[in-house]
Amino acid sequence: MRPPRLASVIERRLLVNYRVDPEAVARLLPEGLRPQLVRGHAVAGVCLLRIGQVRPTWAPEAFGLRSENAAHRIAVEWDGPGGVESGVYIPRRDTASRLNAWVGGRIFPGEYGRADFAVDETPDQVRVAFATRDGDVRVDVTVEPVEELHGSELFADLAEASQFFRNGSKSFSETRSGGHLDGMELHTDAWDLEPARLCEATSSFFDAADRFAPGSATPDCALIMRNVPVNWQPLPAMATR
């Protein structure tokens, strides 16, 4: 069965970005993928995503679903038929939705683990925390929206950061089988990111000393997307062996 194309609204997409040692990242990537470098750093992070009105593109908005989700992601590039392509590799996806966990990898690309989320949002501050039910991952992030992007060693300004992430709209997710990566692509005509100041950012994925030596994965900046209508287009799976 051909996976459906889905429509939804990104109610909140919080990108917490790390600058990472390229060699450390390269060890985590499947064959055929390599880190995409920005000013000598690999770029990785956590995407904390609340999506609403999720439905097949032909269905009315009233039938859409809403959920909290998270993805640990690494910016990558690979050699495609027409030259070098870029996107993100996702070693892990998690969701608060039982339905997302069931359909992911079956009806629509992207397998999910289950997680419990705590969210506190005000006009001046956003906090998103979650813990996976298998006990492997814990994340706690707090940001404050600001007018301009400051302090990033990856990006000179918001425009540069926004274009980088827009160019990485293709994502390929790890699967339990290990024989392929599930692929999908985000489409929108209303791309809009806002800068935020990182108040706190912890992730057991990036803080694990057996994965990243001390100092090799450092929080760099945060960006927020709000209330953006999008479509999700399934991509052909990428073989990993």
C-alpha positions as CSV (number, residue, x, y, z in Angstrom):
1,M,0.0,0.0,0.0
2,R,1.3,3.4,-0.9
3,P,1.6,5.6,2.2
4,P,-0.8,8.6,2.2
5,R,0.3,12.2,1.9
6,L,-0.6,13.9,5.2
7,A,-1.7,17.5,5.9
8,S,-1.3,19.1,9.4
9,V,-0.5,22.4,11.2
10,I,2.7,22.7,13.1
11,E,1.4,24.4,16.2
12,R,4.8,24.5,17.7
13,R,8.2,23.3,16.4
14,L,11.0,24.0,18.8
15,L,14.5,23.2,17.3
16,V,17.2,23.0,19.9
17,N,20.5,22.9,17.9
18,Y,23.9,21.6,19.0
19,R,27.3,22.1,17.4
20,V,29.0,18.8,17.4
21,D,32.4,17.3,16.7
22,P,32.1,15.9,13.2
23,E,34.0,12.7,14.0
24,A,31.7,11.9,16.9
25,V,28.7,12.4,14.7
26,A,30.1,10.3,11.8
27,R,30.3,7.3,14.1
28,L,26.5,7.4,14.5
29,L,25.6,7.6,10.8
30,P,24.6,4.7,8.5
31,E,26.8,4.0,5.6
32,G,26.2,6.5,2.8
33,L,25.5,9.5,5.0
34,R,28.0,12.0,6.2
35,P,27.7,15.0,8.5
36,Q,26.8,18.3,6.9
37,L,29.3,20.9,8.3
38,V,28.7,24.5,9.1
39,R,31.8,26.5,10.0
40,G,33.6,23.3,10.8
41,H,30.9,21.9,13.1
42,A,28.4,19.1,12.6
43,V,24.8,20.2,13.3
44,A,22.5,18.1,15.5
45,G,19.7,18.6,17.9
46,V,16.2,17.9,19.2
47,C,13.0,18.8,17.4
48,L,10.1,19.2,19.9
49,L,6.9,19.2,17.8
50,R,3.3,19.7,18.5
51,I,1.2,19.0,15.4
52,G,-2.5,19.4,15.0
53,Q,-5.2,18.7,12.3
54,V,-3.1,15.7,11.1
55,R,-5.1,13.9,8.4
56,P,-4.8,12.6,4.9
57,T,-4.7,15.6,2.5
58,W,-8.2,14.8,1.2
59,A,-9.9,14.7,4.7
60,P,-11.5,17.8,6.3
61,E,-9.6,19.6,9.1
62,A,-12.3,18.5,11.6
63,F,-11.0,14.9,11.4
64,G,-7.4,15.9,12.2
65,L,-5.5,14.7,15.3
66,R,-3.1,16.4,17.7
67,S,0.0,15.1,19.4
68,E,3.3,16.0,21.1
69,N,6.3,14.4,19.4
70,A,10.1,14.6,19.5
71,A,13.0,13.7,17.2
72,H,16.7,13.6,17.8
73,R,18.3,14.7,14.5
74,I,21.6,15.1,12.7
75,A,22.1,17.3,9.6
76,V,23.5,15.1,6.8
77,E,24.4,14.9,3.2
78,W,24.6,12.1,0.7
79,D,25.4,11.5,-3.0
80,G,22.1,11.4,-5.0
81,P,21.5,10.8,-8.7
82,G,21.8,14.5,-9.4
83,G,24.6,15.3,-7.0
84,V,24.9,16.1,-3.3
85,E,21.7,16.1,-1.4
86,S,21.0,17.3,2.2
87,G,18.6,16.5,4.9
88,V,18.5,15.0,8.4
89,Y,19.1,11.6,9.8
90,I,16.8,10.8,12.8
91,P,18.2,8.0,15.1
92,R,15.2,8.2,17.3
93,R,11.5,9.5,17.2
94,D,9.2,9.5,20.2
95,T,5.6,10.5,20.7
96,A,2.9,10.9,23.3
97,S,0.4,9.4,20.9
98,R,-0.5,5.7,20.9
99,L,-1.9,6.1,17.4
100,N,1.3,7.7,16.0
101,A,3.4,4.9,17.6
102,W,1.1,2.3,15.9
103,V,0.9,3.8,12.4
104,G,4.6,4.9,12.2
105,G,6.5,2.4,10.1
106,R,3.2,0.6,9.1
107,I,0.9,3.1,7.3
108,F,3.3,6.1,7.3
109,P,7.1,6.3,7.4
110,G,8.8,6.9,10.7
111,E,8.8,4.5,13.6
112,Y,8.1,6.0,17.1
113,G,8.9,5.1,20.7
114,R,6.4,6.1,23.4
115,A,7.2,9.0,25.7
116,D,5.5,11.1,28.4
117,F,5.7,14.9,27.9
118,A,5.4,17.9,30.2
119,V,4.8,21.2,28.4
120,D,4.5,24.7,29.8
121,E,4.0,27.6,27.3
122,T,3.5,31.3,27.9
123,P,4.1,34.3,25.6
124,D,7.5,34.8,27.3
125,Q,8.7,31.2,27.8
126,V,8.4,27.7,26.4
127,R,9.4,24.6,28.4
128,V,9.1,21.1,26.9
129,A,10.4,18.0,28.7
130,F,9.9,14.3,28.0
131,A,11.0,10.9,29.2
132,T,10.8,7.8,27.0
133,R,8.9,4.9,28.5
134,D,11.9,2.6,27.8
135,G,14.0,4.8,30.0
136,D,16.6,5.5,27.4
137,V,16.1,9.2,26.8
138,R,15.2,12.3,28.9
139,V,15.0,15.8,27.6
140,D,14.3,19.1,29.3
141,V,14.4,22.4,27.3
142,T,13.4,25.9,28.3
143,V,13.6,28.9,25.9
144,E,12.5,32.5,25.7
145,P,11.5,34.1,22.4
146,V,13.7,37.0,21.4
147,E,13.9,39.5,18.5
148,E,17.2,38.5,17.0
149,L,19.5,35.4,17.0
150,H,22.5,36.0,19.2
151,G,25.4,33.9,20.4
152,S,25.3,31.2,17.8
153,E,28.6,29.9,16.5
154,L,26.8,28.0,13.7
155,F,24.7,30.8,12.1
156,A,25.5,34.5,11.6
157,D,21.8,35.5,11.8
158,L,18.3,34.2,11.6
159,A,18.1,34.3,7.9
160,E,21.1,32.0,7.5
161,A,19.7,29.6,10.1
162,S,16.3,29.6,8.6
163,Q,17.6,28.8,5.1
164,F,19.8,26.0,6.5
165,F,16.8,24.2,8.1
166,R,14.5,24.8,5.1
167,N,17.1,23.1,2.9
168,G,17.0,20.1,5.2
169,S,13.3,19.3,4.7
170,K,14.0,15.6,3.8
171,S,14.4,13.3,6.8
172,F,15.4,9.7,7.0
173,S,14.6,7.8,10.2
174,E,16.2,4.7,11.8
175,T,14.0,1.6,11.7
176,R,14.0,-1.5,13.9
177,S,14.9,-3.8,11.0
178,G,18.1,-1.8,10.4
179,G,17.9,-2.7,6.7
180,H,16.6,0.7,5.6
181,L,15.7,4.2,6.6
182,D,12.1,5.5,6.4
183,G,12.0,8.8,4.4
184,M,9.6,11.8,4.3
185,E,9.7,15.4,3.2
186,L,8.1,18.5,4.7
187,H,6.4,20.9,2.3
188,T,5.0,24.4,3.2
189,D,4.5,27.8,1.5
190,A,4.5,29.5,4.9
191,W,8.0,28.8,6.3
192,D,8.7,31.0,9.3
193,L,11.2,30.6,12.1
194,E,11.6,32.8,15.2
195,P,14.8,33.0,17.3
196,A,14.8,32.0,21.0
197,R,17.3,32.2,23.8
198,L,18.3,28.9,25.4
199,C,17.7,29.0,29.1
200,E,18.1,25.3,29.7
201,A,18.9,22.4,27.4
202,T,19.6,18.9,28.6
203,S,19.3,15.7,26.5
204,S,20.5,12.3,27.7
205,F,21.3,11.5,24.1
206,F,23.8,14.3,23.7
207,D,25.0,14.2,27.3
208,A,26.0,10.5,27.2
209,A,29.7,10.3,27.6
210,D,30.0,7.0,25.7
211,R,28.5,8.7,22.7
212,F,29.9,12.2,22.9
213,A,33.1,13.1,24.8
214,P,32.8,16.1,27.1
215,G,32.8,19.3,25.1
216,S,32.0,17.5,21.8
217,A,28.3,18.3,21.8
218,T,27.4,21.9,22.9
219,P,24.0,23.6,22.8
220,D,24.2,26.4,20.2
221,C,20.8,28.0,19.6
222,A,17.1,27.6,19.5
223,L,14.4,28.4,16.9
224,I,10.6,28.2,17.0
225,M,8.0,27.7,14.3
226,R,4.4,28.4,15.2
227,N,1.1,27.7,13.5
228,V,2.4,26.8,10.0
229,P,0.3,24.6,7.7
230,V,2.4,21.8,6.2
231,N,2.2,18.6,4.1
232,W,4.2,15.5,4.7
233,Q,5.3,13.6,1.6
234,P,6.5,10.0,2.0
235,L,9.9,9.4,0.3
236,P,11.3,6.1,-1.0
237,A,13.2,4.2,1.8
238,M,17.0,4.5,1.8
239,A,18.8,1.2,2.0
240,T,21.5,1.0,4.7
241,R,23.1,-2.3,3.7
